[in-house]
Amino acid sequence: MADDMELLEALAWWGVPSLFRCPVDPDPAHCEIALVGVPHSSGNGSTERDQHLGPRAVRNVSAHNRRLHKAFGYFSPWDACRIHDLGDVPLPEAMDNEACVERISAFFRRIADAGSRPVAIGGDHSISGAILQGIAGTGSRLTAGRPVALVHLDAHTDTYENIDHWMGARKSAAHWAAYTVRQGNVDPARSVQLGIRGNTRSRDWLKTSRDLGYDLIEMERYRELGPAATVDRIRSRVGDGPVYVSFDLDCLDPSVAPAVSNLEAGVAGFGIDEANALLRGLRGLDIVGADVVCLMPTKDQPNGITAMVAAHIMFELTSLIADGIQTRRGATRFDLPASSS
């Protein structure tokens, strides 16, 4: 009967649509992994502003991804540790990007103070800077006061600090990967940006990332290296310290994820198997948090394919973190408290 119920829990069209059918509990002290929706759109004024609908779209389909991780030996993140849906970050000043960034940071600071590891679904890419402000660097319990190594999968660098705002937004989707370095939330000497692709808007479009100290793996270089060598390069760079993974859905080929905010259709992006291989190659690293961003539900196919892809990437990231928690604890599911999700 228990197995039958597990199968039923993977049906997305019935029941309350919490993220992956996890218990809804706003207190981060009650979980080890905190799933959070960040319904924010005002950090990227160059595209339609409906990325705030992303969390709801993923909630509607994510039960479909309450699964076992086959590549990790039929690993169940849901049994390995306590995983709760903390709900959405409340953003009453929705059209004021700077106010929203500070509210997002405060929300995630509370998660870090509780020692829980967040996995967020956005929302435009400015949410990553807000989250990193809240969980990494000086005073962070989650990172022991250290900056994180950033593993950033994206078609764009998001380090455009050569302009002081992006259509009015300052801590914007175009700036977050720069100002988090300047503030000490991200250590660029341990960080990698990969998947960058497409014809350029200026000759110096990569200069800001290189000046900051990031290791850039453009799509052409990834194709030369191949997935295994790319993973080796990432792992050797990030080392043993805390890691944060930010996954912009536009790093995927538009045929895989058509409903994203800044499509780069002229050069092939990652296929889903390539993205899986890159993420699974991070297994064993100390991943303290992650996000999936830039889903545009109003541009999606009727079957919600991009939302399903976003949910899958969220599952991969959650599994990576849960696997790491279980490995460090050295426990099995039977050692966990009865309140485990």
ZATORMI-680055 format. One record per residue (C-alpha): residue number from 0; z, x, y; residue in three letters; chain. Coordinates in nm, 2 decimals. Layout:
SITE, NUM, Z, X, Y, ALA, A
...
This chain:
SITE, 0, 0.00, 0.00, 0.00, MET, A
SITE, 1, 0.08, 0.29, 0.24, ALA, A
SITE, 2, -0.27, 0.43, 0.19, ASP, A
SITE, 3, -0.42, 0.09, 0.26, ASP, A
SITE, 4, -0.23, 0.07, 0.58, MET, A
SITE, 5, -0.35, 0.41, 0.69, GLU, A
SITE, 6, -0.70, 0.30, 0.63, LEU, A
SITE, 7, -0.64, -0.02, 0.84, LEU, A
SITE, 8, -0.49, 0.19, 1.12, GLU, A
SITE, 9, -0.83, 0.36, 1.15, ALA, A
SITE, 10, -1.00, 0.04, 1.25, LEU, A
SITE, 11, -1.05, 0.05, 1.63, ALA, A
SITE, 12, -1.11, -0.32, 1.68, TRP, A
SITE, 13, -0.76, -0.46, 1.62, TRP, A
SITE, 14, -0.41, -0.40, 1.73, GLY, A
SITE, 15, -0.28, -0.24, 2.05, VAL, A
SITE, 16, -0.52, 0.04, 2.15, PRO, A
SITE, 17, -0.28, 0.33, 2.21, SER, A
SITE, 18, -0.43, 0.67, 2.18, LEU, A
SITE, 19, -0.49, 0.73, 1.80, PHE, A
SITE, 20, -0.25, 0.44, 1.72, ARG, A
SITE, 21, 0.04, 0.66, 1.82, CYS, A
SITE, 22, 0.37, 0.51, 1.94, PRO, A
SITE, 23, 0.38, 0.44, 2.31, VAL, A
SITE, 24, 0.68, 0.61, 2.47, ASP, A
SITE, 25, 0.69, 0.73, 2.83, PRO, A
SITE, 26, 0.97, 0.98, 2.76, ASP, A
SITE, 27, 0.83, 1.33, 2.68, PRO, A
SITE, 28, 1.16, 1.44, 2.53, ALA, A
SITE, 29, 1.09, 1.22, 2.23, HIS, A
SITE, 30, 0.77, 1.39, 2.12, CYS, A
SITE, 31, 0.63, 1.74, 2.05, GLU, A
SITE, 32, 0.27, 1.65, 2.16, ILE, A
SITE, 33, 0.22, 1.42, 2.46, ALA, A
SITE, 34, -0.10, 1.23, 2.48, LEU, A
SITE, 35, -0.18, 1.12, 2.84, VAL, A
SITE, 36, -0.45, 0.94, 3.02, GLY, A
SITE, 37, -0.54, 1.06, 3.36, VAL, A
SITE, 38, -0.76, 0.79, 3.53, PRO, A
SITE, 39, -0.87, 1.00, 3.83, HIS, A
SITE, 40, -1.22, 1.01, 3.99, SER, A
SITE, 41, -1.18, 1.12, 4.35, SER, A
SITE, 42, -1.20, 1.50, 4.28, GLY, A
SITE, 43, -1.58, 1.49, 4.23, ASN, A
SITE, 44, -1.77, 1.31, 4.50, GLY, A
SITE, 45, -2.11, 1.43, 4.39, SER, A
SITE, 46, -2.13, 1.18, 4.10, THR, A
SITE, 47, -2.05, 0.81, 4.04, GLU, A
SITE, 48, -1.68, 0.77, 4.07, ARG, A
SITE, 49, -1.60, 0.59, 3.75, ASP, A
SITE, 50, -1.45, 0.88, 3.55, GLN, A
SITE, 51, -1.12, 0.70, 3.60, HIS, A
SITE, 52, -1.23, 0.46, 3.33, LEU, A
SITE, 53, -1.25, 0.74, 3.07, GLY, A
SITE, 54, -0.89, 0.71, 2.93, PRO, A
SITE, 55, -0.93, 0.33, 2.87, ARG, A
SITE, 56, -1.27, 0.39, 2.69, ALA, A
SITE, 57, -1.11, 0.65, 2.46, VAL, A
SITE, 58, -0.81, 0.43, 2.39, ARG, A
SITE, 59, -1.05, 0.16, 2.28, ASN, A
SITE, 60, -1.21, 0.38, 2.01, VAL, A
SITE, 61, -0.96, 0.65, 1.93, SER, A
SITE, 62, -0.80, 0.47, 1.63, ALA, A
SITE, 63, -1.13, 0.56, 1.45, HIS, A
SITE, 64, -1.02, 0.92, 1.48, ASN, A
SITE, 65, -0.67, 0.88, 1.34, ARG, A
SITE, 66, -0.77, 1.10, 1.05, ARG, A
SITE, 67, -0.69, 1.40, 0.83, LEU, A
SITE, 68, -0.84, 1.73, 0.94, HIS, A
SITE, 69, -1.06, 1.83, 0.65, LYS, A
SITE, 70, -1.13, 2.19, 0.76, ALA, A
SITE, 71, -0.76, 2.25, 0.80, PHE, A
SITE, 72, -0.70, 2.15, 0.43, GLY, A
SITE, 73, -0.67, 1.77, 0.49, TYR, A
SITE, 74, -0.40, 1.84, 0.75, PHE, A
SITE, 75, -0.24, 1.54, 0.91, SER, A
SITE, 76, -0.13, 1.61, 1.27, PRO, A
SITE, 77, 0.04, 1.26, 1.27, TRP, A
SITE, 78, 0.27, 1.37, 0.99, ASP, A
SITE, 79, 0.32, 1.73, 1.10, ALA, A
SITE, 80, 0.50, 1.65, 1.43, CYS, A
SITE, 81, 0.59, 1.37, 1.67, ARG, A
SITE, 82, 0.29, 1.26, 1.87, ILE, A
SITE, 83, 0.33, 0.99, 2.13, HIS, A
SITE, 84, 0.11, 0.82, 2.38, ASP, A
SITE, 85, 0.29, 0.85, 2.72, LEU, A
SITE, 86, 0.05, 0.62, 2.89, GLY, A
SITE, 87, -0.15, 0.69, 3.20, ASP, A
SITE, 88, -0.05, 0.89, 3.51, VAL, A
SITE, 89, 0.01, 0.63, 3.78, PRO, A
SITE, 90, -0.21, 0.70, 4.08, LEU, A
SITE, 91, -0.16, 0.45, 4.36, PRO, A
SITE, 92, -0.35, 0.66, 4.61, GLU, A
SITE, 93, -0.65, 0.66, 4.38, ALA, A
SITE, 94, -0.91, 0.76, 4.65, MET, A
SITE, 95, -0.69, 1.04, 4.80, ASP, A
SITE, 96, -0.76, 1.34, 4.58, ASN, A
SITE, 97, -0.49, 1.57, 4.72, GLU, A
SITE, 98, -0.22, 1.30, 4.67, ALA, A
SITE, 99, -0.34, 1.23, 4.32, CYS, A
SITE, 100, -0.34, 1.60, 4.23, VAL, A
SITE, 101, 0.03, 1.63, 4.33, GLU, A
SITE, 102, 0.12, 1.31, 4.13, ARG, A
SITE, 103, -0.06, 1.45, 3.82, ILE, A
SITE, 104, 0.12, 1.78, 3.86, SER, A
SITE, 105, 0.46, 1.61, 3.88, ALA, A
SITE, 106, 0.39, 1.40, 3.58, PHE, A
SITE, 107, 0.29, 1.70, 3.37, PHE, A
SITE, 108, 0.57, 1.91, 3.50, ARG, A
SITE, 109, 0.81, 1.66, 3.35, ARG, A
SITE, 110, 0.63, 1.70, 3.01, ILE, A
SITE, 111, 0.66, 2.08, 3.03, ALA, A
SITE, 112, 1.03, 2.06, 3.13, ASP, A
SITE, 113, 1.08, 1.85, 2.81, ALA, A
SITE, 114, 0.91, 2.12, 2.60, GLY, A
SITE, 115, 0.63, 1.89, 2.49, SER, A
SITE, 116, 0.27, 2.00, 2.48, ARG, A
SITE, 117, 0.02, 1.77, 2.65, PRO, A
SITE, 118, -0.33, 1.67, 2.55, VAL, A
SITE, 119, -0.49, 1.48, 2.83, ALA, A
SITE, 120, -0.80, 1.26, 2.85, ILE, A
SITE, 121, -0.96, 1.22, 3.20, GLY, A
SITE, 122, -1.07, 1.17, 3.45, GLY, A
SITE, 123, -1.28, 1.42, 3.65, ASP, A
SITE, 124, -1.23, 1.79, 3.61, HIS, A
SITE, 125, -1.00, 1.82, 3.91, SER, A
SITE, 126, -0.72, 1.70, 3.67, ILE, A
SITE, 127, -0.72, 2.04, 3.50, SER, A
SITE, 128, -0.60, 2.21, 3.81, GLY, A
SITE, 129, -0.34, 1.95, 3.86, ALA, A
SITE, 130, -0.21, 1.98, 3.50, ILE, A
SITE, 131, -0.21, 2.36, 3.52, LEU, A
SITE, 132, 0.00, 2.35, 3.84, GLN, A
SITE, 133, 0.25, 2.14, 3.65, GLY, A
SITE, 134, 0.28, 2.33, 3.32, ILE, A
SITE, 135, 0.20, 2.69, 3.37, ALA, A
SITE, 136, 0.33, 2.99, 3.57, GLY, A
SITE, 137, 0.66, 3.06, 3.75, THR, A
SITE, 138, 0.94, 2.83, 3.65, GLY, A
SITE, 139, 0.76, 2.67, 3.35, SER, A
SITE, 140, 0.97, 2.62, 3.04, ARG, A
SITE, 141, 0.65, 2.56, 2.84, LEU, A
SITE, 142, 0.50, 2.90, 2.91, THR, A
SITE, 143, 0.83, 3.09, 2.98, ALA, A
SITE, 144, 0.72, 3.14, 3.34, GLY, A
SITE, 145, 0.39, 3.30, 3.24, ARG, A
SITE, 146, 0.04, 3.21, 3.35, PRO, A
SITE, 147, -0.18, 3.08, 3.07, VAL, A
SITE, 148, -0.50, 3.21, 2.93, ALA, A
SITE, 149, -0.77, 2.96, 3.00, LEU, A
SITE, 150, -1.04, 2.88, 2.74, VAL, A
SITE, 151, -1.28, 2.67, 2.95, HIS, A
SITE, 152, -1.58, 2.51, 2.79, LEU, A
SITE, 153, -1.82, 2.38, 3.05, ASP, A
SITE, 154, -2.18, 2.39, 3.18, ALA, A
SITE, 155, -2.03, 2.49, 3.52, HIS, A
SITE, 156, -1.78, 2.75, 3.64, THR, A
SITE, 157, -1.57, 2.52, 3.87, ASP, A
SITE, 158, -1.48, 2.83, 4.08, THR, A
SITE, 159, -1.68, 2.74, 4.39, TYR, A
SITE, 160, -1.42, 2.87, 4.64, GLU, A
SITE, 161, -1.70, 3.00, 4.86, ASN, A
SITE, 162, -1.69, 2.64, 5.01, ILE, A
SITE, 163, -1.35, 2.52, 5.13, ASP, A
SITE, 164, -1.39, 2.16, 5.01, HIS, A
SITE, 165, -1.61, 1.95, 4.79, TRP, A
SITE, 166, -1.72, 1.65, 4.98, MET, A
SITE, 167, -1.37, 1.62, 5.13, GLY, A
SITE, 168, -1.17, 1.71, 4.82, ALA, A
SITE, 169, -1.00, 2.05, 4.84, ARG, A
SITE, 170, -0.83, 2.08, 4.50, LYS, A
SITE, 171, -1.14, 1.94, 4.36, SER, A
SITE, 172, -1.34, 1.94, 4.03, ALA, A
SITE, 173, -1.54, 2.23, 4.19, ALA, A
SITE, 174, -1.23, 2.44, 4.28, HIS, A
SITE, 175, -0.97, 2.41, 4.02, TRP, A
SITE, 176, -1.05, 2.71, 3.81, ALA, A
SITE, 177, -1.02, 2.93, 4.12, ALA, A
SITE, 178, -0.71, 2.80, 4.29, TYR, A
SITE, 179, -0.51, 2.80, 3.97, THR, A
SITE, 180, -0.58, 3.18, 3.95, VAL, A
SITE, 181, -0.48, 3.23, 4.31, ARG, A
SITE, 182, -0.15, 3.04, 4.25, GLN, A
SITE, 183, -0.06, 3.23, 3.94, GLY, A
SITE, 184, -0.11, 2.94, 3.69, ASN, A
SITE, 185, -0.40, 3.11, 3.51, VAL, A
SITE, 186, -0.44, 3.48, 3.41, ASP, A
SITE, 187, -0.81, 3.55, 3.45, PRO, A
SITE, 188, -0.78, 3.88, 3.26, ALA, A
SITE, 189, -0.70, 3.68, 2.95, ARG, A
SITE, 190, -0.94, 3.39, 3.02, SER, A
SITE, 191, -1.29, 3.29, 2.91, VAL, A
SITE, 192, -1.55, 3.05, 3.05, GLN, A
SITE, 193, -1.82, 2.96, 2.81, LEU, A
SITE, 194, -2.12, 2.73, 2.78, GLY, A
SITE, 195, -2.23, 2.79, 3.14, ILE, A
SITE, 196, -2.60, 2.70, 3.16, ARG, A
SITE, 197, -2.90, 2.57, 3.36, GLY, A
SITE, 198, -3.11, 2.68, 3.66, ASN, A
SITE, 199, -2.89, 2.79, 3.95, THR, A
SITE, 200, -2.84, 2.64, 4.29, ARG, A
SITE, 201, -2.78, 2.98, 4.44, SER, A
SITE, 202, -2.82, 3.35, 4.34, ARG, A
SITE, 203, -2.44, 3.42, 4.35, ASP, A
SITE, 204, -2.33, 3.11, 4.16, TRP, A
SITE, 205, -2.14, 3.32, 3.90, LEU, A
SITE, 206, -2.00, 3.57, 4.15, LYS, A
SITE, 207, -1.68, 3.38, 4.22, THR, A
SITE, 208, -1.58, 3.37, 3.86, SER, A
SITE, 209, -1.65, 3.74, 3.81, ARG, A
SITE, 210, -1.47, 3.83, 4.12, ASP, A
SITE, 211, -1.17, 3.63, 4.00, LEU, A
SITE, 212, -1.18, 3.83, 3.67, GLY, A
SITE, 213, -1.30, 3.57, 3.42, TYR, A
SITE, 214, -1.50, 3.67, 3.11, ASP, A
SITE, 215, -1.82, 3.46, 3.14, LEU, A
SITE, 216, -2.02, 3.37, 2.83, ILE, A
SITE, 217, -2.33, 3.20, 2.95, GLU, A
SITE, 218, -2.52, 2.99, 2.70, MET, A
SITE, 219, -2.79, 3.25, 2.66, GLU, A
SITE, 220, -2.52, 3.51, 2.57, ARG, A
SITE, 221, -2.36, 3.27, 2.33, TYR, A
SITE, 222, -2.69, 3.22, 2.15, ARG, A
SITE, 223, -2.72, 3.60, 2.12, GLU, A
SITE, 224, -2.36, 3.65, 1.99, LEU, A
SITE, 225, -2.34, 3.35, 1.76, GLY, A
SITE, 226, -2.03, 3.14, 1.70, PRO, A
SITE, 227, -1.83, 3.39, 1.49, ALA, A
SITE, 228, -1.87, 3.68, 1.74, ALA, A
SITE, 229, -1.80, 3.45, 2.03, THR, A
SITE, 230, -1.47, 3.34, 1.87, VAL, A
SITE, 231, -1.38, 3.70, 1.80, ASP, A
SITE, 232, -1.44, 3.78, 2.17, ARG, A
SITE, 233, -1.23, 3.48, 2.28, ILE, A
SITE, 234, -0.94, 3.57, 2.05, ARG, A
SITE, 235, -0.93, 3.94, 2.14, SER, A
SITE, 236, -0.92, 3.85, 2.51, ARG, A
SITE, 237, -0.66, 3.57, 2.51, VAL, A
SITE, 238, -0.42, 3.76, 2.29, GLY, A
SITE, 239, -0.08, 3.63, 2.18, ASP, A
SITE, 240, 0.04, 3.45, 2.50, GLY, A
SITE, 241, 0.02, 3.09, 2.60, PRO, A
SITE, 242, -0.33, 2.93, 2.60, VAL, A
SITE, 243, -0.47, 2.62, 2.77, TYR, A
SITE, 244, -0.80, 2.47, 2.66, VAL, A
SITE, 245, -1.01, 2.26, 2.90, SER, A
SITE, 246, -1.31, 2.09, 2.75, PHE, A
SITE, 247, -1.57, 1.94, 2.99, ASP, A
SITE, 248, -1.80, 1.71, 2.79, LEU, A
SITE, 249, -2.10, 1.84, 2.98, ASP, A
SITE, 250, -2.08, 2.16, 2.78, CYS, A
SITE, 251, -2.23, 1.95, 2.50, LEU, A
SITE, 252, -2.60, 1.88, 2.48, ASP, A
SITE, 253, -2.69, 1.55, 2.65, PRO, A
SITE, 254, -2.82, 1.42, 2.32, SER, A
SITE, 255, -2.46, 1.45, 2.19, VAL, A
SITE, 256, -2.27, 1.33, 2.50, ALA, A
SITE, 257, -2.51, 1.14, 2.73, PRO, A
SITE, 258, -2.24, 0.97, 2.94, ALA, A
SITE, 259, -2.09, 1.26, 3.14, VAL, A
SITE, 260, -2.06, 1.32, 3.51, SER, A
SITE, 261, -2.28, 1.63, 3.57, ASN, A
SITE, 262, -2.55, 1.64, 3.30, LEU, A
SITE, 263, -2.74, 1.97, 3.25, GLU, A
SITE, 264, -3.04, 1.85, 3.07, ALA, A
SITE, 265, -3.28, 2.15, 3.12, GLY, A
SITE, 266, -3.11, 2.38, 2.87, VAL, A
SITE, 267, -2.96, 2.28, 2.54, ALA, A
SITE, 268, -2.58, 2.26, 2.53, GLY, A
SITE, 269, -2.35, 2.30, 2.24, PHE, A
SITE, 270, -2.42, 2.08, 1.94, GLY, A
SITE, 271, -2.11, 1.90, 1.80, ILE, A
SITE, 272, -2.09, 2.14, 1.50, ASP, A
SITE, 273, -2.10, 2.44, 1.74, GLU, A
SITE, 274, -1.82, 2.29, 1.95, ALA, A
SITE, 275, -1.61, 2.22, 1.63, ASN, A
SITE, 276, -1.66, 2.58, 1.52, ALA, A
SITE, 277, -1.55, 2.72, 1.86, LEU, A
SITE, 278, -1.24, 2.50, 1.88, LEU, A
SITE, 279, -1.14, 2.56, 1.51, ARG, A
SITE, 280, -1.18, 2.93, 1.58, GLY, A
SITE, 281, -0.88, 2.91, 1.81, LEU, A
SITE, 282, -0.65, 2.81, 1.52, ARG, A
SITE, 283, -0.32, 3.00, 1.53, GLY, A
SITE, 284, -0.33, 3.07, 1.90, LEU, A
SITE, 285, -0.03, 2.95, 2.11, ASP, A
SITE, 286, -0.20, 2.65, 2.27, ILE, A
SITE, 287, 0.04, 2.49, 2.51, VAL, A
SITE, 288, -0.19, 2.21, 2.63, GLY, A
SITE, 289, -0.55, 2.09, 2.65, ALA, A
SITE, 290, -0.77, 1.83, 2.82, ASP, A
SITE, 291, -1.10, 1.65, 2.77, VAL, A
SITE, 292, -1.28, 1.55, 3.09, VAL, A
SITE, 293, -1.58, 1.40, 3.27, CYS, A
SITE, 294, -1.65, 1.10, 3.05, LEU, A
SITE, 295, -1.85, 0.83, 3.23, MET, A
SITE, 296, -1.80, 0.51, 3.03, PRO, A
SITE, 297, -2.03, 0.30, 3.25, THR, A
SITE, 298, -2.32, 0.54, 3.16, LYS, A
SITE, 299, -2.25, 0.53, 2.79, ASP, A
SITE, 300, -2.46, 0.38, 2.51, GLN, A
SITE, 301, -2.36, 0.03, 2.39, PRO, A
SITE, 302, -2.19, 0.18, 2.09, ASN, A
SITE, 303, -1.97, 0.40, 2.31, GLY, A
SITE, 304, -2.10, 0.72, 2.14, ILE, A
SITE, 305, -1.97, 0.95, 2.42, THR, A
SITE, 306, -1.63, 0.79, 2.42, ALA, A
SITE, 307, -1.62, 0.85, 2.04, MET, A
SITE, 308, -1.72, 1.21, 2.09, VAL, A
SITE, 309, -1.44, 1.25, 2.35, ALA, A
SITE, 310, -1.19, 1.10, 2.10, ALA, A
SITE, 311, -1.31, 1.34, 1.84, HIS, A
SITE, 312, -1.27, 1.64, 2.07, ILE, A
SITE, 313, -0.92, 1.51, 2.15, MET, A
SITE, 314, -0.84, 1.49, 1.78, PHE, A
SITE, 315, -0.96, 1.85, 1.73, GLU, A
SITE, 316, -0.73, 1.97, 2.01, LEU, A
SITE, 317, -0.44, 1.77, 1.89, THR, A
SITE, 318, -0.48, 1.90, 1.54, SER, A
SITE, 319, -0.49, 2.26, 1.67, LEU, A
SITE, 320, -0.16, 2.22, 1.85, ILE, A
SITE, 321, 0.01, 2.03, 1.57, ALA, A
SITE, 322, -0.10, 2.29, 1.32, ASP, A
SITE, 323, 0.05, 2.56, 1.54, GLY, A
SITE, 324, 0.37, 2.37, 1.58, ILE, A
SITE, 325, 0.41, 2.32, 1.21, GLN, A
SITE, 326, 0.32, 2.69, 1.14, THR, A
SITE, 327, 0.58, 2.82, 1.38, ARG, A
SITE, 328, 0.84, 2.58, 1.25, ARG, A
SITE, 329, 0.76, 2.66, 0.89, GLY, A
SITE, 330, 0.84, 2.30, 0.80, ALA, A
SITE, 331, 0.67, 2.03, 0.60, THR, A
SITE, 332, 0.65, 1.66, 0.69, ARG, A
SITE, 333, 0.96, 1.60, 0.48, PHE, A
SITE, 334, 1.17, 1.82, 0.71, ASP, A
SITE, 335, 1.10, 1.61, 1.02, LEU, A
SITE, 336, 1.32, 1.35, 1.17, PRO, A
SITE, 337, 1.26, 0.99, 1.08, ALA, A
SITE, 338, 1.12, 0.92, 1.42, SER, A
SITE, 339, 0.81, 1.12, 1.35, SER, A
SITE, 340, 0.49, 0.94, 1.44, SER, A
